[in-house]
Amino acid sequence: MAVIVIDRKVSEDQLSSNKKLIHSMIENIFLALERIEVTIERVRDRQRMERERERANLLRAISHDLRTPLSGIMGSAEMLMDMTEKDDKRQTLLKGIYQDADWLKSLVENIRKSQ
Protein backbone atom coordinates (compact mmCIF):
# COMPACT_ATOMS: atom_id res chain seq x y z
CA MET A 1 0.00 0.00 0.00
CA ALA A 2 2.82 2.40 0.76
CA VAL A 3 6.56 2.72 1.13
CA ILE A 4 8.29 4.50 3.98
CA VAL A 5 11.79 5.74 3.30
CA ILE A 6 14.21 6.58 6.08
CA ASP A 7 17.21 8.64 5.18
CA ARG A 8 20.49 6.71 5.55
CA LYS A 9 22.02 9.68 7.28
CA VAL A 10 19.80 9.06 10.32
CA SER A 11 21.81 7.38 13.05
CA GLU A 12 20.73 4.19 14.83
CA ASP A 13 20.34 6.12 18.08
CA GLN A 14 18.00 8.67 16.51
CA LEU A 15 16.06 5.89 14.83
CA SER A 16 15.62 3.82 18.01
CA SER A 17 14.62 6.88 20.07
CA ASN A 18 11.86 7.69 17.55
CA LYS A 19 10.81 4.07 17.04
CA LYS A 20 7.43 4.46 18.79
CA LEU A 21 6.68 7.61 16.83
CA ILE A 22 7.55 5.89 13.55
CA HIS A 23 5.37 2.87 14.40
CA SER A 24 2.50 5.16 15.37
CA MET A 25 2.81 7.08 12.09
CA ILE A 26 2.88 3.83 10.11
CA GLU A 27 -0.25 2.55 11.88
CA ASN A 28 -2.10 5.82 11.31
CA ILE A 29 -1.15 5.90 7.64
CA PHE A 30 -2.24 2.28 7.26
CA LEU A 31 -5.61 2.97 8.92
CA ALA A 32 -6.16 6.03 6.72
CA LEU A 33 -5.39 4.03 3.57
CA GLU A 34 -7.66 1.23 4.73
CA ARG A 35 -10.52 3.73 5.34
CA ILE A 36 -10.01 5.13 1.85
CA GLU A 37 -10.27 1.63 0.35
CA VAL A 38 -13.44 0.88 2.32
CA THR A 39 -14.97 4.18 1.22
CA ILE A 40 -14.13 3.51 -2.41
CA GLU A 41 -15.74 0.05 -2.16
CA ARG A 42 -18.90 1.54 -0.58
CA VAL A 43 -19.16 4.06 -3.41
CA ARG A 44 -18.77 1.26 -5.97
CA ASP A 45 -21.46 -0.80 -4.19
CA ARG A 46 -23.85 2.17 -4.22
CA GLN A 47 -23.17 2.73 -7.91
CA ARG A 48 -23.84 -0.96 -8.65
CA MET A 49 -27.08 -0.84 -6.69
CA GLU A 50 -28.17 2.33 -8.50
CA ARG A 51 -27.40 0.79 -11.90
CA GLU A 52 -29.40 -2.32 -10.96
CA ARG A 53 -32.32 -0.18 -9.78
CA GLU A 54 -32.24 1.81 -13.03
CA ARG A 55 -32.11 -1.41 -15.07
CA ALA A 56 -35.09 -2.83 -13.19
CA ASN A 57 -37.05 0.40 -13.67
CA LEU A 58 -36.25 0.42 -17.38
CA LEU A 59 -37.37 -3.19 -17.77
CA ARG A 60 -40.61 -2.44 -15.89
CA ALA A 61 -41.30 0.58 -18.10
CA ILE A 62 -40.54 -1.30 -21.32
CA SER A 63 -42.64 -4.25 -20.19
CA HIS A 64 -45.60 -2.02 -19.40
CA ASP A 65 -45.26 -0.05 -22.63
CA LEU A 66 -45.23 -3.26 -24.69
CA ARG A 67 -47.96 -5.14 -22.82
CA THR A 68 -50.52 -2.36 -23.27
CA PRO A 69 -50.59 -2.31 -27.11
CA LEU A 70 -50.22 -6.10 -27.28
CA SER A 71 -53.34 -6.50 -25.16
CA GLY A 72 -55.16 -4.15 -27.54
CA ILE A 73 -53.97 -6.11 -30.58
CA MET A 74 -55.05 -9.39 -29.00
CA GLY A 75 -58.45 -7.98 -28.06
CA SER A 76 -59.04 -6.56 -31.53
CA ALA A 77 -57.96 -9.79 -33.22
CA GLU A 78 -60.23 -11.82 -30.95
CA MET A 79 -63.16 -9.49 -31.61
CA LEU A 80 -62.60 -9.69 -35.38
CA MET A 81 -62.34 -13.49 -35.19
CA ASP A 82 -65.74 -13.58 -33.45
CA MET A 83 -67.20 -11.34 -36.17
CA THR A 84 -65.74 -13.40 -39.04
CA GLU A 85 -67.19 -16.65 -40.35
CA LYS A 86 -65.15 -19.74 -39.42
CA ASP A 87 -64.54 -20.68 -43.07
CA ASP A 88 -63.40 -17.14 -44.02
CA LYS A 89 -59.78 -16.94 -45.21
CA ARG A 90 -59.22 -13.95 -42.91
CA GLN A 91 -59.87 -16.18 -39.90
CA THR A 92 -56.40 -17.76 -40.34
CA LEU A 93 -54.76 -14.36 -40.56
CA LEU A 94 -56.57 -13.16 -37.43
CA LYS A 95 -55.59 -16.30 -35.51
CA GLY A 96 -51.97 -15.72 -36.54
CA ILE A 97 -52.12 -12.11 -35.35
CA TYR A 98 -53.63 -13.19 -32.03
CA GLN A 99 -51.12 -16.00 -31.50
CA ASP A 100 -48.12 -13.81 -32.40
CA ALA A 101 -49.31 -11.04 -30.09
CA ASP A 102 -49.84 -13.60 -27.33
CA TRP A 103 -46.34 -14.99 -27.90
CA LEU A 104 -44.85 -11.47 -27.70
CA LYS A 105 -46.84 -10.75 -24.56
CA SER A 106 -45.42 -13.94 -22.99
CA LEU A 107 -41.89 -12.80 -23.86
CA VAL A 108 -42.55 -9.42 -22.27
CA GLU A 109 -43.91 -11.13 -19.14
CA ASN A 110 -40.76 -13.28 -18.94
CA ILE A 111 -38.59 -10.16 -19.19
CA ARG A 112 -40.57 -8.54 -16.38
CA LYS A 113 -40.33 -11.67 -14.22
CA SER A 114 -36.57 -11.99 -14.77
CA GLN A 115 -35.90 -8.73 -12.97
C-alpha positions as CSV (number, residue, x, y, z in Angstrom):
1,M,0.0,0.0,0.0
2,A,2.8,2.4,0.8
3,V,6.6,2.7,1.1
4,I,8.3,4.5,4.0
5,V,11.8,5.7,3.3
6,I,14.2,6.6,6.1
7,D,17.2,8.6,5.2
8,R,20.5,6.7,5.5
9,K,22.0,9.7,7.3
10,V,19.8,9.1,10.3
11,S,21.8,7.4,13.1
12,E,20.7,4.2,14.8
13,D,20.3,6.1,18.1
14,Q,18.0,8.7,16.5
15,L,16.1,5.9,14.8
16,S,15.6,3.8,18.0
17,S,14.6,6.9,20.1
18,N,11.9,7.7,17.6
19,K,10.8,4.1,17.0
20,K,7.4,4.5,18.8
21,L,6.7,7.6,16.8
22,I,7.6,5.9,13.6
23,H,5.4,2.9,14.4
24,S,2.5,5.2,15.4
25,M,2.8,7.1,12.1
26,I,2.9,3.8,10.1
27,E,-0.2,2.6,11.9
28,N,-2.1,5.8,11.3
29,I,-1.2,5.9,7.6
30,F,-2.2,2.3,7.3
31,L,-5.6,3.0,8.9
32,A,-6.2,6.0,6.7
33,L,-5.4,4.0,3.6
34,E,-7.7,1.2,4.7
35,R,-10.5,3.7,5.3
36,I,-10.0,5.1,1.9
37,E,-10.3,1.6,0.3
38,V,-13.4,0.9,2.3
39,T,-15.0,4.2,1.2
40,I,-14.1,3.5,-2.4
41,E,-15.7,0.1,-2.2
42,R,-18.9,1.5,-0.6
43,V,-19.2,4.1,-3.4
44,R,-18.8,1.3,-6.0
45,D,-21.5,-0.8,-4.2
46,R,-23.9,2.2,-4.2
47,Q,-23.2,2.7,-7.9
48,R,-23.8,-1.0,-8.7
49,M,-27.1,-0.8,-6.7
50,E,-28.2,2.3,-8.5
51,R,-27.4,0.8,-11.9
52,E,-29.4,-2.3,-11.0
53,R,-32.3,-0.2,-9.8
54,E,-32.2,1.8,-13.0
55,R,-32.1,-1.4,-15.1
56,A,-35.1,-2.8,-13.2
57,N,-37.1,0.4,-13.7
58,L,-36.3,0.4,-17.4
59,L,-37.4,-3.2,-17.8
60,R,-40.6,-2.4,-15.9
61,A,-41.3,0.6,-18.1
62,I,-40.5,-1.3,-21.3
63,S,-42.6,-4.2,-20.2
64,H,-45.6,-2.0,-19.4
65,D,-45.3,0.0,-22.6
66,L,-45.2,-3.3,-24.7
67,R,-48.0,-5.1,-22.8
68,T,-50.5,-2.4,-23.3
69,P,-50.6,-2.3,-27.1
70,L,-50.2,-6.1,-27.3
71,S,-53.3,-6.5,-25.2
72,G,-55.2,-4.2,-27.5
73,I,-54.0,-6.1,-30.6
74,M,-55.0,-9.4,-29.0
75,G,-58.5,-8.0,-28.1
76,S,-59.0,-6.6,-31.5
77,A,-58.0,-9.8,-33.2
78,E,-60.2,-11.8,-30.9
79,M,-63.2,-9.5,-31.6
80,L,-62.6,-9.7,-35.4
81,M,-62.3,-13.5,-35.2
82,D,-65.7,-13.6,-33.5
83,M,-67.2,-11.3,-36.2
84,T,-65.7,-13.4,-39.0
85,E,-67.2,-16.6,-40.3
86,K,-65.2,-19.7,-39.4
87,D,-64.5,-20.7,-43.1
88,D,-63.4,-17.1,-44.0
89,K,-59.8,-16.9,-45.2
90,R,-59.2,-14.0,-42.9
91,Q,-59.9,-16.2,-39.9
92,T,-56.4,-17.8,-40.3
93,L,-54.8,-14.4,-40.6
94,L,-56.6,-13.2,-37.4
95,K,-55.6,-16.3,-35.5
96,G,-52.0,-15.7,-36.5
97,I,-52.1,-12.1,-35.3
98,Y,-53.6,-13.2,-32.0
99,Q,-51.1,-16.0,-31.5
100,D,-48.1,-13.8,-32.4
101,A,-49.3,-11.0,-30.1
102,D,-49.8,-13.6,-27.3
103,W,-46.3,-15.0,-27.9
104,L,-44.8,-11.5,-27.7
105,K,-46.8,-10.8,-24.6
106,S,-45.4,-13.9,-23.0
107,L,-41.9,-12.8,-23.9
108,V,-42.5,-9.4,-22.3
109,E,-43.9,-11.1,-19.1
110,N,-40.8,-13.3,-18.9
111,I,-38.6,-10.2,-19.2
112,R,-40.6,-8.5,-16.4
113,K,-40.3,-11.7,-14.2
114,S,-36.6,-12.0,-14.8
115,Q,-35.9,-8.7,-13.0
